[in-house]
């Protein structure tokens, strides 16, 4: 327990700092929760969602898992999306991966890692479909970067494929899904050009990126 004492001390210092800079911040925060953004990102501790985009607590609804996956059997992720879309009425879903992702590396190297290999099956499917594109990249780090980007695109499209998001689009609810990637080396975000606001746009992007024809 003595090792955790520092965290409580840090918490106290943080509260004092926030209240000093923004008096009444926590009182206001506890009274209302109206974020406009849902962030689906990686669990990697080097990718702090709020800090990256300069938003305060309460301004960004966050879901994180290994390699920022959106899997249609993952009730946890789907519940977050449903609550964000139907209850919070968020306007933007941001799927954000990062270069140097350990989950992406594990999937590409295809070595045994235990239980997590089940979670990475979705990435293996991306590798199968995009194998030719990945093999054209000679450097291993380059292939990792490309797979990280393709993973973001796939997961953003998976968000759009959910009945939750498609129902929102059908009822004309303003909602856009974006695909971004973050660099650990310089702290900068990169827009991958994925911005989907309708089923028609979704179908075009799926055909462009993941058609097996």
Buried (B, 14 or more C-beta within 10 A) or exposed (E): EEEEEEEEEEEEEEEEEBEEEEEEBBEEBEEEEEBBBBBBBBBBEEBEBBEBBEBEEBBBBBBBBBBBBBBEEBEEBBEBBBBBBEEBBBBBBBBBBBBBBBBBBBBBEEEEBEEEBEBBEBBEEBBEBBEEEBEEBEEEEEBBBBBBBBBBBBBBBBBBBBEBBBEBBEEEBEBBBBBBBBEEEEEEBBEBEBBBBBBEBBBEBBEEBBEEE
